[in-house]
Amino acid sequence: MKKIDESEKEIQGELHKYADGLRSRVTNEKQTLNELVITKDKQLKTFENRLQSKCHELETVIESNQGNAIVSTELEIGGSLQDDPDNLLPSKILDFKSGKFETTVMDNIFGSLKSINAPEEQLKHEFKVLKSYTTDLMNVDQLCIINHHVAWVCNASNQRLHKMCLNEQISANTISLTGEIKILTESGVIKPLFSFAPLLTRGIHVNRNNDIILGFQESGNSTAQTQISSKILILQMDGKQKHSIEFDQHGKRLFTIPGRIKTNINNDIVVLDSLSGRSSRVMVLGQGGDLKWIYQGNTKINKTDNGFHAMGVVTTATGNIIVADHSCDTLHFLSMSGELLSYSIMVEQGVNRIISLDIDNNMQLWVGCGSSGKKSDAAKIHILKII
């Protein structure tokens, strides 16, 4: 932006100089023309006086009836007429012709924008840690924020759902991690909604249209992609299926394990798809299931053999996507088109083993983490300010 401002200022200065030069030429032209008109007027008046004098002389000669005198006077008057400078005023004047502002010309004069690889330091972003809380859980596998100080927290290993008020555990409810879809009421009661057994539910999200988006996988070896069926279903609240997403336009399976699911401001579907081992990818699909783009990390960030292991994902009010990379405890900040806008290495701020993310109404990012497995090292929840 600074370079654009500087270029604009420089061009404005040159334009003022050029315009002043044109104005100076017009002013000088007008002044010269005025001086010529005044000179011409004086000459005409002088010639008029001489002509009147000669006419008087001619009348006197005619009255004298002297032929040779008449001829002599006529020649003298003719010579005086030929001496008149009749070409004194210019035949051409200055006129301003407007130019055209063509893009190519402006690019050469002002400059243009070009995409270049951003320096690594420029991509770095800091999320300010506002608060940190220690739970009594081994992992905070899922976060669902109720308001700026209350959230439901899931610990999958002990199959329990906890309602947390900052660092205070208020209640706990036992849940079953089967293919059954359940609904949690405001009073904390869990009710069955519908079941898709024997399919395994891997991801769940409710969009702003109150549609339920589910990621499914058949039970079996999750590393054998060609043998395991995985798909996404979009359902109404009554369980009626609206859409199924399983294959691309070429008949190839889209997903391996469609885990975390979110939607952005365009209602595009954002999926964290787990691949073999600990690698994963971010996939964004349109409402009809068309694949828009895939993000599998960045070589500036994922420099080790650990690769890109996306565990948590949220979308912001502006449509950007924040992804938690468990392999290097880094937050990737992506645009709606899948470009890496910035990243933040959270271990440098004391935030590690990132597993889950959510954003509250104050646009604060909640980060759920895992533990080392030791009882003295319980999982933490950090609240960050998105700067």
Phi, psi and omega in degrees: 000321180297319180296322178295316179298318180294320179294320179298316180297318180295315180295320178299319178297316179293322178296319178298317179297315181295316180295321177297323177296318177296317179298319180298319178297318179296317180298314179297322179296316180296318180297317178296319180295319179297319179295320177295320179297317179297316179298316179298319180297318179296317180296321179294320179294320177298316180295323179297319179295317179295319180296319178298322179295316180294323177298320178297319179296319181295319178299321180294317181294319179299319180294336181278349180057035177255106186298314182296328178291325180295314180297317180298319181292322180296317179295321180295320179292318178300318178297321179295324179292322180292336179286352183289127179283084187281352179253031184291317183281143182290150180271347180232148178231165179279143176219143182269127177249120182294141177270174179248135178270087178272145184301317182296321179293316180295323178299320181289325183276307187275319186120170181216169180264136178225144179281127177228163176288123182289141176301148184301320181295329181289334181281340183292140184223145180247129171259120182285125178281115182273314183213155175223137182229141178259127178265182173252025182256159175282323180214146170256087187285329179218146177234133173225105187280131175270313174209193188290356178222004180231137179210152170269134184236134180250132171243102188294328185296325179255009176053047180230145177248126186242138172264118186247135172247096187055246180260014182250123177277122184266314182206164179222142179228138179279133178236159180249123182271069177244192178283000182282133178265127182238159178241139181255120181281167179298333181276358177093010179270133179260125181238139177296142179249298172197167186233146177236023179303141012269010178295146178263127178279122183253328180215149180213141180203145174246121182275182185289346175271006181068025173272145177264125179250120185240139172256126184239155174215140174291149177291143181143198181285109185289347181273345180267084187299322184289342183257346185251129177275131177221142184199173176239133177246139174248119186238155168280168182297337179273004178093356179289128183284130177261324185199148176234132181238116184221320184238157173273186184292346179259006179082011179268141180298136182278322192241155169259293172227097180285094185274258184294139182226135174220170171232151180259191185293341176268003184067018171293151183263123179255121185237134168266110183257117180277128179261195179292150181069226182249013180270156181205181181208158175258126179240135177239126182236151174287173182298334179273358178099002179287130182285122181267313178196164178229138176237127182235038178093184183220138183295338177290335184254309184269076185268346184261178179287351180293338177070208182247116183237085182285126182245322181232154180208141173220159174243144182267174180294340179265000177097355178287165185235131176250126183241133177268118179262106185290337185293329181224019179048054183233142174261122177263127181255109186251151175278175179293339180263006175091010179275143177284112179275318179193174177209159180222122177277101190285338180296336177291343179249017177081017179248115181222167183058048182292132181237317188224158181221152169199160181237133179269182183292342177270012182058037174258137183268123176264132182240118177264134186239170176257180180240175180278353182102346178276147180296330181281354183238075182282163180291149181242159172239127179245140176250122185245150173264126178280102184280000000 
